[in-house]
Amino acid sequence: MSLNTQLIRSLKAPARPVWEEPPSKAGLTAKSGFLVLCCLGVLGPLWIVIVTSLSPKPVIDRVGGLVVIPQGITFVNYTELLSGGQVSRAIMVSAGVTLFGTLFSMTVSVLAAYGLSRPGSVGHRFFLMTMMATMFFGAGLIPTYLLVQSLGLTDTYLSLILPSAVSVFNILVLRAFFMGISPELTESARIDGASDLRILLTIIMPLSRAVLAVISLFYAVGYWSAWFNASIYLTDQQMMPLQNVLIQLVQKNSEAPTGLQQAVRTGELSALGLQMAVMVLALIPVAVASPFVQRHFKKGMLTGAIKG
């Protein structure tokens, strides 16, 4: 083997510590098999849900439940769900709550984390200890409900945002990341006359895109998947988000939304097909957004967790 060939192979090969032995064929085979089983465990149920949602009613009736092998494709379940009924309204409600809730939560979290990350800020330790105490001690459901009721937030969309608007864990991750940014950058900007808000907007946030993307995804998924607040603070069915409509559909002996009840009773639509279609609609936003933020997870979460 020539010297050039050995050099090329050494450059392509990943760096391995001298004390670490190369993996055996049996170990690689076991790892590959385990990863395949994990993928099947995740993708298998998702495949069944998607196939069942796209299957015609006769196929679902003939199989007697969930469909594994496609035997015809139809989009009638999705067209009926998105034709302007309760499900369409629930999707709009969930999208609006997710959008405005994420913006509000990120604004509060970034401001709080930036204030707590500045050395010598007024009441720094008191506010930090108070916020950390809420991670271990809470007032409970009844006092929280009474507070929301006394503020007049019941049967309003604000009740879906404000009670769970801020996560102390997310603030601590942001704070740790902000503290890891070189103080020379902020000090030089302050000498040039920049205010704290300008430093935050022009220096801190551009350098924190990774952690901001990850925390934004956490908040967005939390708002999109939330159902508990709506179940206790809302009584109007027309205000329910998508997750609550999904719960109503999958519960035993529950009927389809008002606009679809007649189609289910007459046999035009399958109740199981509608349930699976709503599940797919609920999963699409998270499945679409996650790959775009995935590359930020290591830098955003691990760096923010170990610095400071």
C-alpha positions in Angstrom: 0.0 0.0 0.0 1.4 3.3 -1.0 2.0 6.2 1.3 -0.6 8.4 -0.4 -3.3 5.7 0.0 -2.5 5.3 3.7 -2.6 9.1 4.2 -6.0 9.3 2.4 -7.5 6.5 4.5 -6.2 8.1 7.7 -7.8 11.4 6.8 -11.2 9.7 6.1 -11.2 7.6 9.2 -12.8 9.1 12.3 -10.5 9.9 15.1 -10.5 7.1 17.8 -8.7 7.2 21.1 -5.7 4.9 21.3 -7.1 3.0 24.3 -10.5 2.3 22.5 -10.6 -0.9 20.6 -12.3 -1.0 17.2 -15.8 -2.4 17.3 -16.2 -6.0 16.4 -18.5 -7.3 13.7 -20.8 -8.8 16.3 -21.1 -5.5 18.1 -21.8 -3.6 15.0 -24.5 -6.1 14.0 -26.1 -5.9 17.4 -26.1 -2.1 17.3 -27.6 -2.0 13.8 -30.3 -4.5 14.8 -31.2 -2.5 17.9 -31.4 0.7 15.9 -33.6 -1.0 13.3 -35.9 -2.3 16.0 -36.1 1.3 17.5 -37.0 2.7 14.1 -39.7 0.0 13.5 -41.1 0.8 17.0 -41.4 4.4 16.1 -42.3 4.3 12.4 -44.6 1.2 12.6 -47.4 2.7 14.6 -47.1 5.9 12.5 -47.4 3.9 9.3 -50.5 2.1 10.6 -52.1 5.4 11.5 -51.4 7.0 8.1 -52.5 4.0 6.1 -55.8 3.7 8.1 -56.6 7.3 7.7 -56.2 6.9 3.9 -58.1 3.7 3.6 -61.7 3.5 2.3 -64.4 2.6 4.7 -65.1 -0.9 3.1 -61.4 -1.8 3.6 -61.5 -0.7 7.3 -64.7 -2.7 7.8 -63.3 -5.8 6.1 -60.1 -5.7 8.2 -62.0 -5.0 11.3 -59.8 -2.3 12.7 -56.4 -0.7 11.9 -55.1 -1.3 8.4 -51.5 -2.4 8.0 -51.3 -3.1 4.2 -52.8 -0.4 1.9 -55.7 -1.7 -0.1 -56.8 1.5 -1.8 -56.3 5.1 -1.0 -58.8 7.9 -0.5 -58.6 11.4 0.9 -62.2 11.6 1.8 -61.5 11.7 5.6 -59.2 14.7 5.2 -61.4 16.6 2.8 -64.4 16.2 5.2 -62.3 17.2 8.2 -61.0 20.3 6.5 -64.3 21.3 4.9 -65.0 24.1 7.4 -66.4 22.2 10.4 -65.3 21.9 14.0 -62.0 20.3 13.2 -61.0 23.1 10.8 -61.8 25.6 13.5 -59.9 23.6 16.1 -56.8 23.6 13.8 -57.0 27.4 13.5 -57.4 27.7 17.3 -54.4 25.5 17.9 -52.3 27.4 15.3 -53.2 30.8 16.7 -52.5 29.7 20.3 -49.2 28.1 19.3 -48.1 31.2 17.3 -49.0 33.9 19.9 -48.2 31.7 22.9 -44.7 30.9 21.6 -44.0 34.6 20.8 -45.1 35.7 24.3 -43.3 32.9 26.1 -40.0 33.5 24.2 -40.2 37.3 24.8 -40.7 36.8 28.6 -38.1 34.0 28.8 -35.4 35.9 26.9 -35.9 39.1 28.9 -35.9 37.2 32.2 -32.9 35.1 31.2 -30.9 38.1 30.1 -31.7 40.0 33.3 -30.6 37.1 35.4 -27.4 36.6 33.4 -26.1 40.1 34.0 -23.8 40.2 37.0 -24.8 42.7 39.6 -28.4 43.1 38.5 -30.8 44.2 41.2 -32.4 41.3 43.1 -30.5 38.8 41.0 -30.2 36.1 43.6 -33.6 36.6 45.1 -35.4 36.3 41.8 -33.3 33.4 40.7 -34.0 31.5 43.9 -37.7 32.3 43.8 -38.0 31.1 40.2 -36.1 27.9 41.0 -38.4 27.2 44.0 -41.4 27.0 41.6 -39.8 24.0 39.9 -40.2 22.0 43.1 -43.2 23.6 44.8 -46.5 24.5 43.2 -49.8 25.9 44.5 -51.8 23.1 42.9 -54.7 22.9 40.5 -57.5 24.4 42.6 -55.7 27.7 43.5 -54.5 28.0 39.9 -58.1 27.6 38.6 -59.4 30.1 41.2 -56.7 32.6 40.1 -57.6 32.2 36.4 -61.3 32.6 37.3 -60.8 35.7 39.4 -58.9 37.3 36.5 -61.8 36.7 34.2 -59.8 34.5 31.9 -62.2 31.5 31.8 -63.7 30.9 28.3 -61.0 33.1 26.7 -58.0 32.1 24.6 -55.7 33.8 27.2 -56.5 30.9 29.5 -54.7 28.6 27.1 -51.5 30.8 27.1 -50.9 32.6 30.4 -51.2 29.7 33.0 -48.3 27.9 31.2 -46.6 30.7 29.5 -43.2 30.5 31.2 -40.9 27.5 31.9 -38.3 28.1 34.5 -36.2 25.3 33.1 -36.1 27.0 29.7 -35.1 30.3 31.4 -32.2 28.6 33.1 -31.0 27.1 29.9 -31.2 30.5 28.2 -29.4 32.1 31.2 -26.6 29.6 31.1 -26.1 30.2 27.4 -26.2 34.0 27.7 -23.6 33.8 30.5 -21.3 31.8 28.2 -21.1 34.6 25.7 -17.8 36.6 26.0 -18.3 39.6 28.3 -15.9 41.6 26.2 -18.5 41.9 23.5 -21.1 43.4 25.7 -18.6 45.6 27.5 -17.3 47.1 24.3 -20.9 47.7 23.1 -21.7 49.4 26.4 -18.6 51.7 26.1 -19.9 52.7 22.7 -23.1 53.8 24.3 -25.4 50.8 23.6 -28.3 50.2 26.0 -29.1 46.8 27.5 -32.0 46.4 25.0 -29.7 47.1 22.1 -27.1 44.8 23.4 -29.7 42.0 23.7 -31.1 42.5 20.2 -27.9 43.1 18.3 -25.3 41.0 20.1 -26.8 38.4 22.5 -29.7 37.1 20.3 -27.8 36.8 17.1 -25.1 34.7 18.9 -27.8 32.5 20.5 -29.7 31.4 17.4 -29.2 27.7 18.3 -30.6 27.8 21.8 -33.4 30.2 20.8 -34.5 27.8 18.1 -34.5 24.8 20.5 -36.5 26.7 23.2 -38.9 28.0 20.6 -39.6 24.5 19.5 -40.1 23.4 23.1 -42.7 26.1 23.6 -44.4 25.5 20.3 -44.7 21.8 20.8 -46.0 22.4 24.3 -48.7 24.8 23.1 -49.7 22.6 20.1 -50.0 19.5 22.2 -51.7 21.1 25.2 -55.2 19.9 26.1 -55.5 20.1 29.9 -55.9 23.9 30.1 -58.7 23.9 27.5 -60.5 21.0 29.3 -60.8 22.9 32.6 -60.9 26.6 31.5 -63.1 26.4 28.4 -66.8 25.3 28.2 -67.5 26.5 24.6 -67.0 23.6 22.2 -66.3 26.0 19.4 -63.2 27.3 21.2 -61.6 23.9 21.7 -58.1 23.3 20.2 -57.3 20.4 18.0 -56.0 18.1 20.8 -59.3 18.3 22.7 -61.3 17.5 19.6 -58.9 14.5 19.1 -59.6 13.3 22.6 -63.4 13.6 22.0 -63.0 11.5 18.9 -60.8 8.7 20.3 -62.7 8.3 23.6 -65.0 5.3 23.7 -68.6 5.8 22.7 -67.8 9.4 21.7 -69.4 10.7 18.5 -67.8 12.5 15.7 -68.0 16.3 15.5 -71.4 17.7 14.7 -70.8 18.2 11.0 -69.6 14.6 10.5 -72.1 12.7 12.6 -74.6 12.1 9.8 -71.9 10.8 7.4 -70.7 8.3 10.1 -74.2 7.2 10.9 -75.1 6.6 7.2 -71.9 4.7 6.6 -70.3 7.2 4.2 -67.3 7.7 6.6 -65.5 5.4 9.0 -65.2 6.7 12.6 -61.9 5.0 12.9 -60.6 6.6 9.7 -61.6 10.0 11.0 -59.8 9.4 14.3 -56.6 8.4 12.5 -56.9 11.4 10.1 -57.2 13.8 13.0 -54.1 12.2 14.6 -52.1 12.7 11.4 -53.2 16.4 11.3 -52.1 16.8 14.9 -48.7 15.3 14.1 -47.9 17.1 10.9 -46.7 20.5 12.4 -44.3 18.8 14.8 -43.0 16.4 12.2 -42.4 19.3 9.7 -40.8 21.7 12.2 -38.5 19.2 14.1 -36.0 18.5 11.2 -35.3 22.2 10.8 -34.4 22.6 14.4 -32.7 19.2 14.9 -29.3 20.5 13.9 -29.4 23.1 16.7 -30.2 20.6 19.5 -26.6 19.6 20.4 -25.3 23.2 20.3 -28.3 24.8 21.8 -29.0 22.4 24.7 -25.7 20.9 25.6 -23.8 24.2 25.4 -26.4 26.0 27.4 -26.5 23.2 30.0 -22.8 23.1 30.8 -21.7 26.8 30.5 -22.1 29.3 33.4 
